[in-house]
Amino acid sequence: NFFRMFDRNTKRDVTLEASRENSKPRAILKPRKVCVGGKRRKDEISVDSLDFSKKILHTAWHPSENIIAVAATNNLYIFQDKVN
């Protein structure tokens, strides 16, 4: 369950994954880049590995804080941007 977030001010985007295998409570998510072909780096994922049969069922976000909630199958993921 990959999803993309966009920053309206900077016009930047980030691809993240909502997955039970990759997430632990309070773990920091690593942005992933989608590569089209050839060799890929550790932080990149192949276009062929994207599974469009998995769906994010619901997404909600806080209007003034950098927090989003993503529901996929029987799981709820809450992501918060940590500002250092």
N, CA, C and O atoms as a Maestro MAE file, in Angstrom:
{
 s_m_m2io_version
 :::
 2.0.0
}

f_m_ct {
 s_m_title
 :::
 protein
 m_atom[336] {
  # First column is atom index #
  i_m_mmod_type
  r_m_x_coord
  r_m_y_coord
  r_m_z_coord
  i_m_residue_number
  s_m_chain_name
  s_m_pdb_residue_name
  s_m_pdb_atom_name
  i_m_atomic_number
  :::
  1 25 0.833 -1.184 0.000 1 A "ASN " " N  " 7
  2 3 0.000 0.000 0.000 1 A "ASN " " CA " 6
  3 2 0.878 1.248 0.000 1 A "ASN " " C  " 6
  4 15 1.154 1.834 1.046 1 A "ASN " " O  " 8
  5 25 1.292 1.624 -1.153 2 A "PHE " " N  " 7
  6 3 2.091 2.836 -1.294 2 A "PHE " " CA " 6
  7 2 1.162 4.026 -1.468 2 A "PHE " " C  " 6
  8 15 0.112 3.913 -2.101 2 A "PHE " " O  " 8
  9 25 1.539 5.147 -0.919 3 A "PHE " " N  " 7
  10 3 0.774 6.363 -1.127 3 A "PHE " " CA " 6
  11 2 1.732 7.537 -1.244 3 A "PHE " " C  " 6
  12 15 2.861 7.493 -0.756 3 A "PHE " " O  " 8
  13 25 1.258 8.583 -1.901 4 A "ARG " " N  " 7
  14 3 2.092 9.768 -2.110 4 A "ARG " " CA " 6
  15 2 1.475 10.952 -1.397 4 A "ARG " " C  " 6
  16 15 0.256 11.129 -1.383 4 A "ARG " " O  " 8
  17 25 2.337 11.756 -0.807 5 A "MET " " N  " 7
  18 3 1.903 12.994 -0.168 5 A "MET " " CA " 6
  19 2 2.575 14.149 -0.891 5 A "MET " " C  " 6
  20 15 3.728 14.057 -1.312 5 A "MET " " O  " 8
  21 25 1.836 15.226 -1.024 6 A "PHE " " N  " 7
  22 3 2.336 16.402 -1.722 6 A "PHE " " CA " 6
  23 2 2.306 17.603 -0.794 6 A "PHE " " C  " 6
  24 15 1.339 17.811 -0.061 6 A "PHE " " O  " 8
  25 25 3.372 18.390 -0.831 7 A "ASP " " N  " 7
  26 3 3.433 19.641 -0.086 7 A "ASP " " CA " 6
  27 2 3.008 20.754 -1.032 7 A "ASP " " C  " 6
  28 15 3.660 20.994 -2.048 7 A "ASP " " O  " 8
  29 25 1.926 21.424 -0.700 8 A "ARG " " N  " 7
  30 3 1.420 22.468 -1.596 8 A "ARG " " CA " 6
  31 2 2.347 23.669 -1.685 8 A "ARG " " C  " 6
  32 15 2.400 24.328 -2.723 8 A "ARG " " O  " 8
  33 25 3.072 23.963 -0.627 9 A "ASN " " N  " 7
  34 3 3.948 25.137 -0.631 9 A "ASN " " CA " 6
  35 2 5.206 24.914 -1.459 9 A "ASN " " C  " 6
  36 15 5.578 25.763 -2.270 9 A "ASN " " O  " 8
  37 25 5.860 23.779 -1.260 10 A "THR " " N  " 7
  38 3 7.132 23.529 -1.954 10 A "THR " " CA " 6
  39 2 6.956 22.734 -3.238 10 A "THR " " C  " 6
  40 15 7.905 22.588 -4.009 10 A "THR " " O  " 8
  41 25 5.746 22.214 -3.478 11 A "LYS " " N  " 7
  42 3 5.460 21.400 -4.671 11 A "LYS " " CA " 6
  43 2 6.261 20.094 -4.681 11 A "LYS " " C  " 6
  44 15 6.476 19.511 -5.744 11 A "LYS " " O  " 8
  45 25 6.698 19.638 -3.520 12 A "ARG " " N  " 7
  46 3 7.440 18.379 -3.418 12 A "ARG " " CA " 6
  47 2 6.489 17.249 -3.073 12 A "ARG " " C  " 6
  48 15 5.418 17.463 -2.505 12 A "ARG " " O  " 8
  49 25 6.904 16.033 -3.431 13 A "ASP " " N  " 7
  50 3 6.107 14.862 -3.099 13 A "ASP " " CA " 6
  51 2 7.001 13.814 -2.461 13 A "ASP " " C  " 6
  52 15 8.222 13.836 -2.614 13 A "ASP " " O  " 8
  53 25 6.369 12.897 -1.742 14 A "VAL " " N  " 7
  54 3 7.086 11.794 -1.121 14 A "VAL " " CA " 6
  55 2 6.196 10.556 -1.230 14 A "VAL " " C  " 6
  56 15 4.981 10.640 -1.052 14 A "VAL " " O  " 8
  57 25 6.807 9.412 -1.521 15 A "THR " " N  " 7
  58 3 6.093 8.140 -1.601 15 A "THR " " CA " 6
  59 2 6.420 7.333 -0.351 15 A "THR " " C  " 6
  60 15 7.590 7.122 -0.031 15 A "THR " " O  " 8
  61 25 5.383 6.881 0.356 16 A "LEU " " N  " 7
  62 3 5.551 6.107 1.579 16 A "LEU " " CA " 6
  63 2 4.760 4.811 1.458 16 A "LEU " " C  " 6
  64 15 3.921 4.664 0.568 16 A "LEU " " O  " 8
  65 25 5.034 3.879 2.360 17 A "GLU " " N  " 7
  66 3 4.352 2.589 2.329 17 A "GLU " " CA " 6
  67 2 3.657 2.326 3.655 17 A "GLU " " C  " 6
  68 15 4.273 2.420 4.717 17 A "GLU " " O  " 8
  69 25 2.370 1.997 3.589 18 A "ALA " " N  " 7
  70 3 1.614 1.572 4.766 18 A "ALA " " CA " 6
  71 2 1.571 0.051 4.736 18 A "ALA " " C  " 6
  72 15 0.824 -0.541 3.957 18 A "ALA " " O  " 8
  73 25 2.378 -0.578 5.590 19 A "SER " " N  " 7
  74 3 2.498 -2.029 5.563 19 A "SER " " CA " 6
  75 2 2.817 -2.549 6.956 19 A "SER " " C  " 6
  76 15 3.573 -1.925 7.700 19 A "SER " " O  " 8
  77 25 2.243 -3.685 7.305 20 A "ARG " " N  " 7
  78 3 2.529 -4.291 8.609 20 A "ARG " " CA " 6
  79 2 3.972 -4.761 8.699 20 A "ARG " " C  " 6
  80 15 4.575 -4.711 9.772 20 A "ARG " " O  " 8
  81 25 4.529 -5.215 7.587 21 A "GLU " " N  " 7
  82 3 5.893 -5.727 7.594 21 A "GLU " " CA " 6
  83 2 6.918 -4.618 7.822 21 A "GLU " " C  " 6
  84 15 7.960 -4.849 8.435 21 A "GLU " " O  " 8
  85 25 6.627 -3.434 7.335 22 A "ASN " " N  " 7
  86 3 7.609 -2.355 7.378 22 A "ASN " " CA " 6
  87 2 7.394 -1.369 8.512 22 A "ASN " " C  " 6
  88 15 8.193 -0.448 8.681 22 A "ASN " " O  " 8
  89 25 6.345 -1.537 9.285 23 A "SER " " N  " 7
  90 3 6.072 -0.515 10.288 23 A "SER " " CA " 6
  91 2 6.076 -1.091 11.693 23 A "SER " " C  " 6
  92 15 5.512 -2.153 11.957 23 A "SER " " O  " 8
  93 25 6.709 -0.383 12.559 24 A "LYS " " N  " 7
  94 3 6.696 -0.663 13.980 24 A "LYS " " CA " 6
  95 2 6.210 0.612 14.648 24 A "LYS " " C  " 6
  96 15 6.370 1.696 14.088 24 A "LYS " " O  " 8
  97 25 5.619 0.507 15.832 25 A "PRO " " N  " 7
  98 3 5.168 1.731 16.499 25 A "PRO " " CA " 6
  99 2 6.307 2.739 16.655 25 A "PRO " " C  " 6
  100 15 7.413 2.398 17.074 25 A "PRO " " O  " 8
  101 25 6.015 3.947 16.316 26 A "ARG " " N  " 7
  102 3 6.934 5.087 16.428 26 A "ARG " " CA " 6
  103 2 8.161 4.968 15.530 26 A "ARG " " C  " 6
  104 15 9.158 5.657 15.750 26 A "ARG " " O  " 8
  105 25 8.098 4.112 14.532 27 A "ALA " " N  " 7
  106 3 9.215 3.982 13.593 27 A "ALA " " CA " 6
  107 2 9.155 5.108 12.571 27 A "ALA " " C  " 6
  108 15 8.074 5.561 12.198 27 A "ALA " " O  " 8
  109 25 10.305 5.548 12.129 28 A "ILE " " N  " 7
  110 3 10.386 6.598 11.120 28 A "ILE " " CA " 6
  111 2 10.306 5.950 9.747 28 A "ILE " " C  " 6
  112 15 11.064 5.031 9.438 28 A "ILE " " O  " 8
  113 25 9.380 6.438 8.926 29 A "LEU " " N  " 7
  114 3 9.241 5.910 7.572 29 A "LEU " " CA " 6
  115 2 10.294 6.514 6.668 29 A "LEU " " C  " 6
  116 15 10.621 7.696 6.771 29 A "LEU " " O  " 8
  117 25 10.811 5.697 5.794 30 A "LYS " " N  " 7
  118 3 11.801 6.176 4.835 30 A "LYS " " CA " 6
  119 2 11.101 6.438 3.510 30 A "LYS " " C  " 6
  120 15 10.360 5.587 3.018 30 A "LYS " " O  " 8
  121 25 11.332 7.613 2.929 31 A "PRO " " N  " 7
  122 3 10.734 7.880 1.617 31 A "PRO " " CA " 6
  123 2 11.257 6.896 0.586 31 A "PRO " " C  " 6
  124 15 12.409 6.468 0.659 31 A "PRO " " O  " 8
  125 25 10.418 6.537 -0.372 32 A "ARG " " N  " 7
  126 3 10.795 5.604 -1.424 32 A "ARG " " CA " 6
  127 2 10.625 6.287 -2.767 32 A "ARG " " C  " 6
  128 15 9.649 7.006 -2.981 32 A "ARG " " O  " 8
  129 25 11.555 6.070 -3.661 33 A "LYS " " N  " 7
  130 3 11.462 6.583 -5.019 33 A "LYS " " CA " 6
  131 2 11.099 5.429 -5.937 33 A "LYS " " C  " 6
  132 15 11.570 4.306 -5.756 33 A "LYS " " O  " 8
  133 25 10.257 5.712 -6.922 34 A "VAL " " N  " 7
  134 3 9.873 4.696 -7.899 34 A "VAL " " CA " 6
  135 2 10.790 4.840 -9.098 34 A "VAL " " C  " 6
  136 15 10.846 5.901 -9.720 34 A "VAL " " O  " 8
  137 25 11.517 3.763 -9.425 35 A "CYS " " N  " 7
  138 3 12.414 3.800 -10.579 35 A "CYS " " CA " 6
  139 2 11.767 3.048 -11.737 35 A "CYS " " C  " 6
  140 15 11.043 2.072 -11.540 35 A "CYS " " O  " 8
  141 25 12.042 3.519 -12.940 36 A "VAL " " N  " 7
  142 3 11.391 2.973 -14.123 36 A "VAL " " CA " 6
  143 2 12.065 1.704 -14.611 36 A "VAL " " C  " 6
  144 15 11.374 0.776 -15.033 36 A "VAL " " O  " 8
  145 25 13.360 1.629 -14.570 37 A "GLY " " N  " 7
  146 3 14.034 0.427 -15.053 37 A "GLY " " CA " 6
  147 2 15.500 0.442 -14.690 37 A "GLY " " C  " 6
  148 15 16.004 1.392 -14.091 37 A "GLY " " O  " 8
  149 25 16.177 -0.634 -15.065 38 A "GLY " " N  " 7
  150 3 17.607 -0.727 -14.799 38 A "GLY " " CA " 6
  151 2 17.899 -0.988 -13.341 38 A "GLY " " C  " 6
  152 15 17.054 -1.500 -12.607 38 A "GLY " " O  " 8
  153 25 19.095 -0.636 -12.929 39 A "LYS " " N  " 7
  154 3 19.498 -0.842 -11.544 39 A "LYS " " CA " 6
  155 2 18.787 0.159 -10.649 39 A "LYS " " C  " 6
  156 15 18.514 1.296 -11.034 39 A "LYS " " O  " 8
  157 25 18.499 -0.304 -9.446 40 A "ARG " " N  " 7
  158 3 17.859 0.586 -8.491 40 A "ARG " " CA " 6
  159 2 18.653 0.601 -7.198 40 A "ARG " " C  " 6
  160 15 19.330 -0.364 -6.843 40 A "ARG " " O  " 8
  161 25 18.550 1.721 -6.509 41 A "ARG " " N  " 7
  162 3 19.233 1.859 -5.227 41 A "ARG " " CA " 6
  163 2 18.362 1.289 -4.110 41 A "ARG " " C  " 6
  164 15 17.222 0.882 -4.339 41 A "ARG " " O  " 8
  165 25 18.913 1.266 -2.908 42 A "LYS " " N  " 7
  166 3 18.224 0.667 -1.768 42 A "LYS " " CA " 6
  167 2 16.918 1.392 -1.431 42 A "LYS " " C  " 6
  168 15 15.945 0.754 -1.028 42 A "LYS " " O  " 8
  169 25 16.887 2.716 -1.592 43 A "ASP " " N  " 7
  170 3 15.694 3.482 -1.245 43 A "ASP " " CA " 6
  171 2 14.688 3.567 -2.388 43 A "ASP " " C  " 6
  172 15 13.704 4.299 -2.283 43 A "ASP " " O  " 8
  173 25 14.913 2.836 -3.473 44 A "GLU " " N  " 7
  174 3 14.020 2.869 -4.624 44 A "GLU " " CA " 6
  175 2 13.230 1.566 -4.731 44 A "GLU " " C  " 6
  176 15 13.671 0.510 -4.279 44 A "GLU " " O  " 8
  177 25 12.058 1.672 -5.338 45 A "ILE " " N  " 7
  178 3 11.244 0.496 -5.610 45 A "ILE " " CA " 6
  179 2 10.990 0.427 -7.106 45 A "ILE " " C  " 6
  180 15 10.934 1.453 -7.783 45 A "ILE " " O  " 8
  181 25 10.839 -0.768 -7.608 46 A "SER " " N  " 7
  182 3 10.607 -0.978 -9.032 46 A "SER " " CA " 6
  183 2 9.136 -0.753 -9.358 46 A "SER " " C  " 6
  184 15 8.263 -1.027 -8.535 46 A "SER " " O  " 8
  185 25 8.868 -0.260 -10.547 47 A "VAL " " N  " 7
  186 3 7.487 -0.073 -10.992 47 A "VAL " " CA " 6
  187 2 6.757 -1.408 -10.995 47 A "VAL " " C  " 6
  188 15 5.565 -1.463 -10.692 47 A "VAL " " O  " 8
  189 25 7.456 -2.480 -11.333 48 A "ASP " " N  " 7
  190 3 6.847 -3.806 -11.396 48 A "ASP " " CA " 6
  191 2 6.418 -4.330 -10.028 48 A "ASP " " C  " 6
  192 15 5.557 -5.207 -9.951 48 A "ASP " " O  " 8
  193 25 7.001 -3.809 -8.946 49 A "SER " " N  " 7
  194 3 6.654 -4.294 -7.615 49 A "SER " " CA " 6
  195 2 5.408 -3.613 -7.045 49 A "SER " " C  " 6
  196 15 4.926 -4.015 -5.986 49 A "SER " " O  " 8
  197 25 4.883 -2.602 -7.716 50 A "LEU " " N  " 7
  198 3 3.680 -1.931 -7.233 50 A "LEU " " CA " 6
  199 2 2.470 -2.829 -7.464 50 A "LEU " " C  " 6
  200 15 2.232 -3.286 -8.582 50 A "LEU " " O  " 8
  201 25 1.714 -3.078 -6.413 51 A "ASP " " N  " 7
  202 3 0.538 -3.950 -6.486 51 A "ASP " " CA " 6
  203 2 -0.713 -3.082 -6.404 51 A "ASP " " C  " 6
  204 15 -1.074 -2.594 -5.333 51 A "ASP " " O  " 8
  205 25 -1.367 -2.897 -7.543 52 A "PHE " " N  " 7
  206 3 -2.539 -2.034 -7.585 52 A "PHE " " CA " 6
  207 2 -3.806 -2.745 -7.127 52 A "PHE " " C  " 6
  208 15 -4.876 -2.135 -7.118 52 A "PHE " " O  " 8
  209 25 -3.715 -4.022 -6.745 53 A "SER " " N  " 7
  210 3 -4.884 -4.714 -6.207 53 A "SER " " CA " 6
  211 2 -5.085 -4.388 -4.727 53 A "SER " " C  " 6
  212 15 -6.183 -4.568 -4.200 53 A "SER " " O  " 8
  213 25 -4.039 -3.912 -4.053 54 A "LYS " " N  " 7
  214 3 -4.160 -3.484 -2.666 54 A "LYS " " CA " 6
  215 2 -4.637 -2.039 -2.663 54 A "LYS " " C  " 6
  216 15 -4.115 -1.199 -3.397 54 A "LYS " " O  " 8
  217 25 -5.615 -1.766 -1.847 55 A "LYS " " N  " 7
  218 3 -6.223 -0.444 -1.847 55 A "LYS " " CA " 6
  219 2 -6.139 0.198 -0.469 55 A "LYS " " C  " 6
  220 15 -6.259 -0.472 0.557 55 A "LYS " " O  " 8
  221 25 -5.933 1.497 -0.471 56 A "ILE " " N  " 7
  222 3 -6.101 2.284 0.741 56 A "ILE " " CA " 6
  223 2 -7.577 2.651 0.779 56 A "ILE " " C  " 6
  224 15 -8.082 3.310 -0.130 56 A "ILE " " O  " 8
  225 25 -8.264 2.227 1.828 57 A "LEU " " N  " 7
  226 3 -9.710 2.376 1.883 57 A "LEU " " CA " 6
  227 2 -10.152 3.758 2.328 57 A "LEU " " C  " 6
  228 15 -11.190 4.248 1.883 57 A "LEU " " O  " 8
  229 25 -9.380 4.391 3.198 58 A "HIS " " N  " 7
  230 3 -9.776 5.707 3.700 58 A "HIS " " CA " 6
  231 2 -8.533 6.482 4.113 58 A "HIS " " C  " 6
  232 15 -7.584 5.916 4.656 58 A "HIS " " O  " 8
  233 25 -8.551 7.759 3.854 59 A "THR " " N  " 7
  234 3 -7.464 8.647 4.258 59 A "THR " " CA " 6
  235 2 -8.068 9.896 4.877 59 A "THR " " C  " 6
  236 15 -9.041 10.444 4.358 59 A "THR " " O  " 8
  237 25 -7.495 10.344 5.982 60 A "ALA " " N  " 7
  238 3 -7.936 11.581 6.623 60 A "ALA " " CA " 6
  239 2 -6.705 12.333 7.092 60 A "ALA " " C  " 6
  240 15 -5.678 11.724 7.393 60 A "ALA " " O  " 8
  241 25 -6.800 13.650 7.155 61 A "TRP " " N  " 7
  242 3 -5.669 14.459 7.584 61 A "TRP " " CA " 6
  243 2 -6.151 15.577 8.478 61 A "TRP " " C  " 6
  244 15 -7.299 16.013 8.400 61 A "TRP " " O  " 8
  245 25 -5.255 16.028 9.326 62 A "HIS " " N  " 7
  246 3 -5.545 17.120 10.243 62 A "HIS " " CA " 6
  247 2 -5.405 18.432 9.483 62 A "HIS " " C  " 6
  248 15 -4.464 18.586 8.704 62 A "HIS " " O  " 8
  249 25 -6.310 19.374 9.685 63 A "PRO " " N  " 7
  250 3 -6.265 20.613 8.898 63 A "PRO " " CA " 6
  251 2 -5.076 21.525 9.191 63 A "PRO " " C  " 6
  252 15 -4.663 22.289 8.318 63 A "PRO " " O  " 8
  253 25 -4.522 21.461 10.393 64 A "SER " " N  " 7
  254 3 -3.419 22.379 10.690 64 A "SER " " CA " 6
  255 2 -2.134 21.692 11.150 64 A "SER " " C  " 6
  256 15 -1.085 22.334 11.196 64 A "SER " " O  " 8
  257 25 -2.189 20.410 11.490 65 A "GLU " " N  " 7
  258 3 -1.003 19.658 11.900 65 A "GLU " " CA " 6
  259 2 -0.594 18.710 10.777 65 A "GLU " " C  " 6
  260 15 -1.408 18.382 9.914 65 A "GLU " " O  " 8
  261 25 0.651 18.274 10.785 66 A "ASN " " N  " 7
  262 3 1.149 17.334 9.779 66 A "ASN " " CA " 6
  263 2 0.904 15.898 10.228 66 A "ASN " " C  " 6
  264 15 1.841 15.151 10.509 66 A "ASN " " O  " 8
  265 25 -0.371 15.528 10.289 67 A "ILE " " N  " 7
  266 3 -0.775 14.187 10.701 67 A "ILE " " CA " 6
  267 2 -1.785 13.659 9.688 67 A "ILE " " C  " 6
  268 15 -2.729 14.357 9.318 67 A "ILE " " O  " 8
  269 25 -1.577 12.408 9.237 68 A "ILE " " N  " 7
  270 3 -2.567 11.762 8.378 68 A "ILE " " CA " 6
  271 2 -2.862 10.371 8.924 68 A "ILE " " C  " 6
  272 15 -2.026 9.761 9.590 68 A "ILE " " O  " 8
  273 25 -4.053 9.885 8.634 69 A "ALA " " N  " 7
  274 3 -4.457 8.529 8.994 69 A "ALA " " CA " 6
  275 2 -4.816 7.800 7.710 69 A "ALA " " C  " 6
  276 15 -5.531 8.331 6.859 69 A "ALA " " O  " 8
  277 25 -4.312 6.575 7.579 70 A "VAL " " N  " 7
  278 3 -4.540 5.767 6.386 70 A "VAL " " CA " 6
  279 2 -5.105 4.425 6.838 70 A "VAL " " C  " 6
  280 15 -4.524 3.761 7.696 70 A "VAL " " O  " 8
  281 25 -6.240 4.025 6.259 71 A "ALA " " N  " 7
  282 3 -6.847 2.735 6.573 71 A "ALA " " CA " 6
  283 2 -6.709 1.818 5.369 71 A "ALA " " C  " 6
  284 15 -7.128 2.154 4.261 71 A "ALA " " O  " 8
  285 25 -6.112 0.649 5.604 72 A "ALA " " N  " 7
  286 3 -5.942 -0.355 4.554 72 A "ALA " " CA " 6
  287 2 -6.297 -1.707 5.149 72 A "ALA " " C  " 6
  288 15 -5.760 -2.082 6.191 72 A "ALA " " O  " 8
  289 25 -7.177 -2.431 4.517 73 A "THR " " N  " 7
  290 3 -7.725 -3.702 4.996 73 A "THR " " CA " 6
  291 2 -8.183 -3.546 6.444 73 A "THR " " C  " 6
  292 15 -9.058 -2.722 6.709 73 A "THR " " O  " 8
  293 25 -7.635 -4.293 7.381 74 A "ASN " " N  " 7
  294 3 -8.046 -4.200 8.788 74 A "ASN " " CA " 6
  295 2 -7.053 -3.418 9.629 74 A "ASN " " C  " 6
  296 15 -7.004 -3.601 10.846 74 A "ASN " " O  " 8
  297 25 -6.268 -2.559 9.016 75 A "ASN " " N  " 7
  298 3 -5.223 -1.834 9.731 75 A "ASN " " CA " 6
  299 2 -5.416 -0.333 9.588 75 A "ASN " " C  " 6
  300 15 -5.855 0.162 8.550 75 A "ASN " " O  " 8
  301 25 -5.077 0.376 10.653 76 A "LEU " " N  " 7
  302 3 -5.101 1.832 10.636 76 A "LEU " " CA " 6
  303 2 -3.690 2.321 10.928 76 A "LEU " " C  " 6
  304 15 -3.097 1.956 11.944 76 A "LEU " " O  " 8
  305 25 -3.160 3.139 10.043 77 A "TYR " " N  " 7
  306 3 -1.820 3.699 10.199 77 A "TYR " " CA " 6
  307 2 -1.953 5.196 10.418 77 A "TYR " " C  " 6
  308 15 -2.696 5.872 9.707 77 A "TYR " " O  " 8
  309 25 -1.233 5.708 11.399 78 A "ILE " " N  " 7
  310 3 -1.223 7.146 11.660 78 A "ILE " " CA " 6
  311 2 0.203 7.624 11.472 78 A "ILE " " C  " 6
  312 15 1.134 7.118 12.098 78 A "ILE " " O  " 8
  313 25 0.356 8.605 10.599 79 A "PHE " " N  " 7
  314 3 1.667 9.152 10.276 79 A "PHE " " CA " 6
  315 2 1.727 10.601 10.722 79 A "PHE " " C  " 6
  316 15 0.797 11.375 10.494 79 A "PHE " " O  " 8
  317 25 2.839 10.960 11.363 80 A "GLN " " N  " 7
  318 3 3.037 12.322 11.825 80 A "GLN " " CA " 6
  319 2 4.414 12.781 11.397 80 A "GLN " " C  " 6
  320 15 5.397 12.055 11.549 80 A "GLN " " O  " 8
  321 25 4.480 13.989 10.862 81 A "ASP " " N  " 7
  322 3 5.756 14.552 10.443 81 A "ASP " " CA " 6
  323 2 6.495 15.046 11.672 81 A "ASP " " C  " 6
  324 15 5.968 15.848 12.443 81 A "ASP " " O  " 8
  325 25 7.704 14.570 11.850 82 A "LYS " " N  " 7
  326 3 8.534 14.992 12.979 82 A "LYS " " CA " 6
  327 2 9.444 16.118 12.533 82 A "LYS " " C  " 6
  328 15 10.238 15.946 11.608 82 A "LYS " " O  " 8
  329 25 9.339 17.254 13.173 83 A "VAL " " N  " 7
  330 3 10.191 18.394 12.858 83 A "VAL " " CA " 6
  331 2 11.306 18.432 13.884 83 A "VAL " " C  " 6
  332 15 11.054 18.492 15.088 83 A "VAL " " O  " 8
  333 25 12.546 18.397 13.400 84 A "ASN " " N  " 7
  334 3 13.696 18.406 14.321 84 A "ASN " " CA " 6
  335 2 14.114 19.808 14.626 84 A "ASN " " C  " 6
  336 15 15.062 20.020 15.381 84 A "ASN " " O  " 8
  :::
 }
 m_bond[335] {
  # First column is bond index #
  i_m_from
  i_m_to
  i_m_order
  :::
  1 1 2 1
  2 2 3 1
  3 3 4 2
  4 3 5 1
  5 5 6 1
  6 6 7 1
  7 7 8 2
  8 7 9 1
  9 9 10 1
  10 10 11 1
  11 11 12 2
  12 11 13 1
  13 13 14 1
  14 14 15 1
  15 15 16 2
  16 15 17 1
  17 17 18 1
  18 18 19 1
  19 19 20 2
  20 19 21 1
  21 21 22 1
  22 22 23 1
  23 23 24 2
  24 23 25 1
  25 25 26 1
  26 26 27 1
  27 27 28 2
  28 27 29 1
  29 29 30 1
  30 30 31 1
  31 31 32 2
  32 31 33 1
  33 33 34 1
  34 34 35 1
  35 35 36 2
  36 35 37 1
  37 37 38 1
  38 38 39 1
  39 39 40 2
  40 39 41 1
  41 41 42 1
  42 42 43 1
  43 43 44 2
  44 43 45 1
  45 45 46 1
  46 46 47 1
  47 47 48 2
  48 47 49 1
  49 49 50 1
  50 50 51 1
  51 51 52 2
  52 51 53 1
  53 53 54 1
  54 54 55 1
  55 55 56 2
  56 55 57 1
  57 57 58 1
  58 58 59 1
  59 59 60 2
  60 59 61 1
  61 61 62 1
  62 62 63 1
  63 63 64 2
  64 63 65 1
  65 65 66 1
  66 66 67 1
  67 67 68 2
  68 67 69 1
  69 69 70 1
  70 70 71 1
  71 71 72 2
  72 71 73 1
  73 73 74 1
  74 74 75 1
  75 75 76 2
  76 75 77 1
  77 77 78 1
  78 78 79 1
  79 79 80 2
  80 79 81 1
  81 81 82 1
  82 82 83 1
  83 83 84 2
  84 83 85 1
  85 85 86 1
  86 86 87 1
  87 87 88 2
  88 87 89 1
  89 89 90 1
  90 90 91 1
  91 91 92 2
  92 91 93 1
  93 93 94 1
  94 94 95 1
  95 95 96 2
  96 95 97 1
  97 97 98 1
  98 98 99 1
  99 99 100 2
  100 99 101 1
  101 101 102 1
  102 102 103 1
  103 103 104 2
  104 103 105 1
  105 105 106 1
  106 106 107 1
  107 107 108 2
  108 107 109 1
  109 109 110 1
  110 110 111 1
  111 111 112 2
  112 111 113 1
  113 113 114 1
  114 114 115 1
  115 115 116 2
  116 115 117 1
  117 117 118 1
  118 118 119 1
  119 119 120 2
  120 119 121 1
  121 121 122 1
  122 122 123 1
  123 123 124 2
  124 123 125 1
  125 125 126 1
  126 126 127 1
  127 127 128 2
  128 127 129 1
  129 129 130 1
  130 130 131 1
  131 131 132 2
  132 131 133 1
  133 133 134 1
  134 134 135 1
  135 135 136 2
  136 135 137 1
  137 137 138 1
  138 138 139 1
  139 139 140 2
  140 139 141 1
  141 141 142 1
  142 142 143 1
  143 143 144 2
  144 143 145 1
  145 145 146 1
  146 146 147 1
  147 147 148 2
  148 147 149 1
  149 149 150 1
  150 150 151 1
  151 151 152 2
  152 151 153 1
  153 153 154 1
  154 154 155 1
  155 155 156 2
  156 155 157 1
  157 157 158 1
  158 158 159 1
  159 159 160 2
  160 159 161 1
  161 161 162 1
  162 162 163 1
  163 163 164 2
  164 163 165 1
  165 165 166 1
  166 166 167 1
  167 167 168 2
  168 167 169 1
  169 169 170 1
  170 170 171 1
  171 171 172 2
  172 171 173 1
  173 173 174 1
  174 174 175 1
  175 175 176 2
  176 175 177 1
  177 177 178 1
  178 178 179 1
  179 179 180 2
  180 179 181 1
  181 181 182 1
  182 182 183 1
  183 183 184 2
  184 183 185 1
  185 185 186 1
  186 186 187 1
  187 187 188 2
  188 187 189 1
  189 189 190 1
  190 190 191 1
  191 191 192 2
  192 191 193 1
  193 193 194 1
  194 194 195 1
  195 195 196 2
  196 195 197 1
  197 197 198 1
  198 198 199 1
  199 199 200 2
  200 199 201 1
  201 201 202 1
  202 202 203 1
  203 203 204 2
  204 203 205 1
  205 205 206 1
  206 206 207 1
  207 207 208 2
  208 207 209 1
  209 209 210 1
  210 210 211 1
  211 211 212 2
  212 211 213 1
  213 213 214 1
  214 214 215 1
  215 215 216 2
  216 215 217 1
  217 217 218 1
  218 218 219 1
  219 219 220 2
  220 219 221 1
  221 221 222 1
  222 222 223 1
  223 223 224 2
  224 223 225 1
  225 225 226 1
  226 226 227 1
  227 227 228 2
  228 227 229 1
  229 229 230 1
  230 230 231 1
  231 231 232 2
  232 231 233 1
  233 233 234 1
  234 234 235 1
  235 235 236 2
  236 235 237 1
  237 237 238 1
  238 238 239 1
  239 239 240 2
  240 239 241 1
  241 241 242 1
  242 242 243 1
  243 243 244 2
  244 243 245 1
  245 245 246 1
  246 246 247 1
  247 247 248 2
  248 247 249 1
  249 249 250 1
  250 250 251 1
  251 251 252 2
  252 251 253 1
  253 253 254 1
  254 254 255 1
  255 255 256 2
  256 255 257 1
  257 257 258 1
  258 258 259 1
  259 259 260 2
  260 259 261 1
  261 261 262 1
  262 262 263 1
  263 263 264 2
  264 263 265 1
  265 265 266 1
  266 266 267 1
  267 267 268 2
  268 267 269 1
  269 269 270 1
  270 270 271 1
  271 271 272 2
  272 271 273 1
  273 273 274 1
  274 274 275 1
  275 275 276 2
  276 275 277 1
  277 277 278 1
  278 278 279 1
  279 279 280 2
  280 279 281 1
  281 281 282 1
  282 282 283 1
  283 283 284 2
  284 283 285 1
  285 285 286 1
  286 286 287 1
  287 287 288 2
  288 287 289 1
  289 289 290 1
  290 290 291 1
  291 291 292 2
  292 291 293 1
  293 293 294 1
  294 294 295 1
  295 295 296 2
  296 295 297 1
  297 297 298 1
  298 298 299 1
  299 299 300 2
  300 299 301 1
  301 301 302 1
  302 302 303 1
  303 303 304 2
  304 303 305 1
  305 305 306 1
  306 306 307 1
  307 307 308 2
  308 307 309 1
  309 309 310 1
  310 310 311 1
  311 311 312 2
  312 311 313 1
  313 313 314 1
  314 314 315 1
  315 315 316 2
  316 315 317 1
  317 317 318 1
  318 318 319 1
  319 319 320 2
  320 319 321 1
  321 321 322 1
  322 322 323 1
  323 323 324 2
  324 323 325 1
  325 325 326 1
  326 326 327 1
  327 327 328 2
  328 327 329 1
  329 329 330 1
  330 330 331 1
  331 331 332 2
  332 331 333 1
  333 333 334 1
  334 334 335 1
  335 335 336 2
  :::
 }
}
